[in-house]
Amino acid sequence: MAEEFDIVIIGSGMGGLVCADILGREGYKVCVLEKNRQIGGSLQTYVRDKVIFDSGVHYLGGLGEGQNLYQVFKYLGIIDKLKLQKMDEDVFDKILIEGDNKEYVFAQGYENFILHLLKDFPDEEKALRLYCDKIKEVCSKFPLYNLRTGGDINEKNAVLGIDTRTFIESITDNKKLQAVLVGNSMLYVLQSGKTPFYVHAMILNSYIESSWKCIDGGSKSENSWLKTYGNTAAKFIVIKR
């Protein structure tokens, strides 16, 4: 292993691995430092009482041909190595609310997403369409998310200050619908000012566009990445605790 590197990346999670791969392909000598015995960040598994727990990726979005994550994985050379299965187009996630026996479903495709929620909220079509239109509008302000160059920082600034809870409460007074719309991204979102809407929008947009699961679990994604590094200048140093 070379004693000198052009770039050192701390952490071998998804972001670190992608950066190392891209930089290696561009001719840089890259060193990835990882404090754990296993690389992969959140794409890891662990074993307890001889049972394997896949604690990483549960499902992925934007993997339809031509969509953003598909294009990234294709560039990295792993799209054909992953064993992927498209999830049910009528339900990629189910939202459960305490004290309510109903299952609220999220469907793939924006129109399909709206039509399924209208079954449970027939009077909320305007709110649902405003919600989906805002998601698409916000996502369009981020060139890198859409894998294109250009863009104006002022364009981004126009949406960076939108708060998730505040926006959702502005389009509907229906408390149950408010809870459902943030049902798969609950962390901090119910506290005003804690979660920018652009974060919520970009995550959910990818799932609505298309949702996929790794047939053999999230750790297989990590292994597929590792197999690509033979053609790059990226090297790994694991710092054991």
N, C-alpha and C positions, 0 to 999 in steps of 0.2 A: 504494500500500500504506500502511495506517495506520502512524503512527509509534509508537503506543502499543498494547500488547496486554494483555489480562487475564491470559493464560497463555502461557508459553513452554515448549515441549517440545523437549528435546535428543535428536535421533536420529529418523530417519524409518523405523524398522523397523516390523514388524507392530504392536507395542504402541503405538508413537508415533502411527501413522496411525489406529488405532482410537480412542485417547484424543482425538486432535484432532477426529476426526469427531463423536464423542459430545458433546464440549464445544461444538463449533461448532453442533450441532443445538440445544443448550440456550441459545444466544444469546451465548456468550463469543467474544471476539476472540482467536484462537489463532495463534501463530507457531511453526512447526516448523523447527528449525535442523538442518542436515545438513552434515557436513564433506566428504562425497564428492560427486562430480559426478552420481551417480545415486542417486535415493532408493529406498527399499524394503528396506534392511537385508539380511536373508538371502533375500529374494525377488528377488535380483539374478541377472543372467546376465553372462557375460563371453565375449570372443572371443579365440581364440588360433589363429594360422595359418588364419584365415577359418572356423574351426569354432566354433559357438556351444555353450557349456557352461552348462546350467541348473543352477546350484549351489545353488538354493534348495530349495523344497518338492518332495519326491519323491512323497509321497502324504499325504492328509489324513484325519483321523478325525472321527467325530461329525457327518457331513454328511447323515445320513438325516433325512427330514422329522420335525421335532419334537425332534431331538437338539440338543445344546448349540451346536456350531459352526454348524449350519444356522440356528438361531434368531438367532445373532449376525450372520451374513451377511445374513439376511433383514432385520433391523433396519437394517443399514448400507446396504441397498438394492442389494447386489451379487449376491445369490444367483442371480438370473435372468440375470446378465451373464457368469457363469462357465461355461466349457465343461468340465463334469465327467463323468467316467465311473466308475461303480462297479467296483471291482476284483473279481476272481474270489472268490466267497464262500468257496471251499474253500482259497484260498491268497492272502493279501494280502502275505505275506512268507515268504521261505525262509531258514532258518538253516543255514549251512555251518560245519563245524568242521574245523580242520586235521587231516589224517590220517584223516578219516572221509569216505567217498564218498557217504554218505547225505544226502539233503536233508530237513530237518525243517521242516514247514510250520505257519504260523500261519493259522488260518481265522477268518472273521467269525462272530459270534454265539457266546456263551459255551459252549453245549452243543456246537456244531460245533467250536469251538476245542479242547475237551476230547477229543471223539471222534477227531479227527485225530491228536492227540498220543498217544492211547492205542494207536494202530496201531504206534507205535515204542516205547512204554513201557507195555505191557499190565498191568504190576504196580503202576502208579503212579496209579491212579484216585483214591485217597484224597488223595494229595498234590496232584494237579491240581485237584480240587474245593476243597480248602482254599485253594489259591493263588487261584483265581478268586473264591471267596467273600470272601477278604480284600481283593482289589482292589475289589470292589463295596462292601464295608463301608467301606473307607477313603475311597473317592470320595464316599460319602454324607455324610461329615463336613464337606464343603466346600460351603456353600450357593452361593457365587458360581460355582463350577464347574458346578453344576446349575441356574444361573440362577434362584435363588430367594432370598428375603430370610430374615432370621432366623438362627438358629444360635447356639451357645454356644461361646465360646473354649475352655472346658474340654473340650468334645466334640472339638475339633480337637487339643487338647493330648494327648489319649489316644492319638493315632496319629502325632503328629509325630516321636516318638522312635524309631519302628520303622526299623531299618536293612535295606536290601534284601537284602544278602548274608546277614546273620544270619537273617532270616526264611526265606529260601528254603532255607538249610541246615537249618533247624529242621523243615521239612516233608518233606524227602527226603534220603537219603544218596547217591542216584544222581548222581554227578558229571556225567554226560552230560546228564541232565535239568536239573540246575542251570545248566549252560552254555547249554542251549537256551532256558530261560526268560528269560535276560538277553541273548539273542543279538542283539536289535535295539536294545539300549540299553547298550552295553558301556562307555561312558565312565565311569570310576571305580567302576562297580558291583561289580567283583571285589575292590575294596579295602574291607575292613570299615570301616564308619563314614563312608564317602564319599558315598553316595547314599541319602537318605531314601526309604523305601518309598512314601510318598505321591506323590513325583515320578514314580517308576516306574509306579505304579498309574494315575495320572490320564492319563498319556500312552498307556499300552497299552490302557486301558479305552476310550478314544475310537476306537482302531483296531479293537478287537474288536467294538464296537457297529456300526461300518460304516467301510469304507475306500474312499477315492476318489482319483483322480488328475486333475490338470489336463491336459486333452487337448493344449493348446498350450504347456504348461510353466508353471512357477511364476511367471515374470515377468508372465504375463497377469493373475494375481491382483492384482499391484501396480497394473497399468494400470487394472483395473476399479475399484479404490479411488480412483484419481486422478480418474476421471470423475465421481465422486459429490461432489467438493468444490466444484462450482459452486454448490451450494445451502447451503454452510456458510460459517462465518466464518474457516475455517482458511486460512492463507497459508504459503508455503514460502520460506525463504531458504537457498540453498545456499552454504556457506562453502568455497570452493575451496582446496585445499592449496597 
